[in-house]
Amino acid sequence: MLKPRVAALALLLLLHSSLAASAQSPAASGATGSGEPRKTSEPYTGDLSIFDSPGRDERLQINRVMDILGIAPGKSAADIGAGSGWFTVRAARRVGGSGLVYAVDINPEAVRYIGERAQKEQLQNVKTILSEANDPLLPASSVDAVLLLKTYHEVAQPVGLLRNLRAALRPGAKVGIIDRNGNGEDHGVGRDVVIREAKEAGYELLKQYDFVKGDKMDYFLVFMAKP
């Protein structure tokens, strides 16, 4: 009569151990091997106009970046962590009236700012999206190219964000990440961390570049979602 009870107790203990081990495993949002979320920088909420500093186009070689990502007339692109819309407006001019650029940000003030900027600069092909921390909320199969420009180090749930981005990517879409080497909380994150998290989210690294800044502190990584 005791054997069924013993078996049931053993099963309960096994289930409890399994759940405990699962709770201690690294989170899909980008935890470290210790189970702790990796460090991130606080999202910028100050004066958005600072991103439009003179000479930034040349320092980042943004036209070359758009060439590599395949941002061309008629294409659809997404600027995730769009901030002031500095990249958004450049991509919008590149894709032209037959293309579309989504300006994505979690900051309502940034979304409002970009909307007003697009109207002022007479760019009818810009659509703003107030996103969630782990989801860009882009329409399904909507974009041919994506850029996260000096934004990735602020993303608290990078793996989740990249996973949720996949549904928005059209076949052959490229995802570019430009950032600087750092420890996560100093407005930078190691490129090896980005590559590891992108791989966990189901992406493969196509190419990596260092041309976006002469001091080699910045890097440009290009990914594609695995089938």
Secondary structure, DSSP 8 states (H G I E B T S, - for coil): -HHHHHHHHHHHHHHHHHHHHHHHS--TTTB-TTSSB--------S-GGGGG-TTHHHHHTHHHHHHHHT--TT-EEEEET-TTTHHHHHHHHHH-TTSEEEEEES-HHHHHHHHHHHHHTT-TTEEEEE-BTTB----TT-EEEEEEES-GGG-SSHHHHHHHHGGGEEEEEEEEEEEE-SBSSSS-B-HHHHHHHHHHTTEEEEEEE-TT-TTS-EEEEEEEE--
